[in-house]
Amino acid sequence: MREISIFIDESGDFGEYNYHSPYYIVTMVFHDQNNDISSALVSLENELSYLNYPHHCLHAGPIIRMEQEFKDEDIVIRRKLLMRMMGFIRKIKIKHKSFYIEKKHIEDITDATGKLSKLIGTWVKNNLETLLSYDIVKIYYDNGQVELSIVLASVFNVLLPNVVTKKVIPSDYRLFQVADFICTMKLTELKVENHNMSVQEKRFFGGEDGVEKNYLKDLKKYELN
C-alpha cells in the first residue's frame, strides 16, 4: 500500500479585501509515507528542547510578530526557532505547493471559492498520474475555513477515487506546522515582491535579502510546479 499525506494550511480569510490581509493563501505539504522522517523529527525535538521549547507547537506568524506565547521572547530565540524549522525542512526536503488569490480582484466569496477551486483543480489534473499511483491520498486539515473545506472536497473527492480526509489538531503534527511555516513564508515572499514588509518583519529577517538568503532560496528548491 502506497500512501501520501497532504497537510494543508492557509493564511488570510475569505472576507473582504483590506490592506492588512490582501491575499488568501493555501499551502500543501506532501509526504510519501514510504519516506521515513523519524530521525529528522527526533533531531528537531532535541533542538527545540535546547531552546526550552520541547514538543512545542511552532506557529510561524506569532514567532515573527512576537505574539501569543512568544510575546516576551527574545528575538534571538525566536529567530532560532524558525531556523530550526527551516533546518528540518532542508533535512527532509519536503515537497510543497502554494496557491493564492489576491483579494482586491475578488468580487465575493463565491468568486473567491471558484477561483481557488480552479487553481487547485488545475494543479491536481496536471499531477493526476502521480496522485493516482498512491493507494491512499490522505488530506490533513484543521477545518479552519468552511469555504476551504468545501473547495478541497469538491476538488480532491471528485478527481481522485482514493481520498481520506482527517481533521487535525495542529500541535499533533509537525508537518502541519511545516505547512503553516511555508504558508507564512509565501506571504512574506509576496510582501518582498511588493516591497511592503513591515518594520518588525524587516528587523526579524534582516531585510528582504535576509528572507531570500535564509528561507526563500531553499524553499523554492522543494516547491512543486
N, C-alpha and C positions, 0 to 999 in steps of 0.2 A: 504493500500500500504506500503510495506516494501522497504526501500531504504538504500543502503550502499554507502558511498562516499569513494573513494580511491584517496588519494593525493600522487602524485609521483614526486620525485626529484632525481637528480643524482649528482655524484661527479666524475670529470675527463671527458675524452672525448674518441672518437673512433680513435684518432690519434696514431701515432707510440709510442712505449714504450720509456719512458725516466725515469731517476732516480727520478725526482720530481713528476711524475704522473704515478706510477706503476700500478694503479688499475682503473677500471671503475666500479662504484658502483651505484646501483639503489635501492632506498628505497621507500616502500609503507606504507602509514599510513591509517588505516581503521577506519571509523566512521559510526556506525549504527545510522541512523538519529532518531531512537526512543530514543537514549540516549541523554538526554539534558545536554549540557555542558555550557549553557549560564552563570550560576553563576560563574563557574571557569574562563570563559572569562572575566567577569566583574572584578574579583579579580586580574587577570593578568594585565588588563589595569590600574587598580588603582596602582598596584605595579610599573608598568613602569612609571606612572605619577610621583610617588615619586622620581624616579631616573632621572626625566626630559627627559624621552623618551616616551611621550604619543602617543599612536597609531603609534608607530614606527615599521617599517619592520625590524625584527631581522634576520640578516644573520650571521649564526654562524661562518663561516670561517673568515670574516673580524673582528669580535669581538675578536676572539682568536689571530689573526695575527696583530691586530691593524692597519687595513687598511680602506680605503674609509672614511666614515663619523666617524669612530672610531679611526682614526689615531692619534688624540690628546687626546683621552680619557684615564683617569687614569685606571690602571689595576684593582683596587678595584671595580670601577663601571662596567667595562667590565665583571668581574667575577660575579657580582651580576646580570647583565642582563642574562647571561647564566644560572645561578642558578634559576632565576625566571621562565625561560622556562622549566627547569627541574622540578621545583615545580609544574608547570601547568600540565606536563605530569603525574606526580605522582597523582595529584588530579583526572584526568580523566581516568587514567590507560589505555592510548591509546594503541591499538594493532598495531604492525608494523612488517614488514618483509623486510630484505635487501638481495640483490643478488649482487655478484661481480665476475668479471673476472680479472685475473692477466695478464696484457698486454704483459709481456715478453714471454708468452706462446701462443700469438695470432699471426697468420700469416698476416692477413689483415682485412679490415672492414667486408668483407663477413664472415670470420671466427668468428669475434667478435660478429656480429649480430646473427649468427647461434647458438653460444654457449649461448648467453644471452637468446635467444628465447627458447632454450631447458630448461634452468634453470627456467625461469618464467613459461613456459608452463607446466613443470612437477609439479610445485607447484600448479598451478591453477587446474590441473587434480586431484591432491591429495585432493584438497579442493572444488571440484566441487559441492558436495551435499550442502555445506554451502552457496556457492555463488549463486546456483540456487534457494535457498529458498527466495531470495530477488526478488521483482518485478522489481527493477531498480538497476543496478550497474553503478554508475556514476564515470567516470575517470576524475580527475583533473590533468592537466599537462600544463606546460608553453611552450611546443614545443621547448625547448631549444636545443635538438639534433634531427635532422630529422631522424637519424637512430633509435633512441629510439621510436619515434612516430610510425615508421613502425613496430617495434617489438611489441609494445603494441597493435596495430591494428591487427596484424597477430595472436596474442595470444588470447586476450580478445574477439574480434569480431567473431573469428572462434569458440571458445569453449563455449561462452555464448550468449544467444539469446536476452538479455535484457540490452545491454551496451549503455550508453550515454557518449560521450566524450565532455569535456568542457575545452577550453583554459583558463588558469588563469593568473591573474596578482598577483605575489607573495605577494604584500602588502595588497591585499584584503582578504587573508585567513590566519588566524593564524595556521590552521592545515597544510597548505602548508609549512609554516615556521617551523613547527614541523618536517615535512619530511626532510627539509633542515638540521635542527639540528641533527636529528638521522642519516642522511647520513654522516654528518661531524663526528659524534661520531663513526660511523662504521669505517671510515677511520682512526680515532685516535686509535681505538681498534686494527686494523691491524698493525699500527705502534708500538703499545705497544707489540704486539705478536712478532714483529721482532726487537724490541729494537732500533728503529730508529726515535724516536720522536726528533723534533728539539729543540734547546736550548730554543727558545721562547715558544714552546708548554709546555716543562717541567716547565718553570717558571710560565706560566699561570695556569696550572693544579696542580702544586705542585708535579711533577714527575708522574711516572707510577702508583704508589699507589693512588695518588690523583684522577686520572682518574677513576680507578676501584671503589674506595670508593664512590665518589660523583656522578658518572654518569653511568658507565657501569653496575654496580651491579643491579641497579633498572631497567635500560633499558632492561636487559635480562629477567626480570620478565614478561614483556609485549610483548616479541618477539614471534611471531607465529612460529610453527615448519614447 
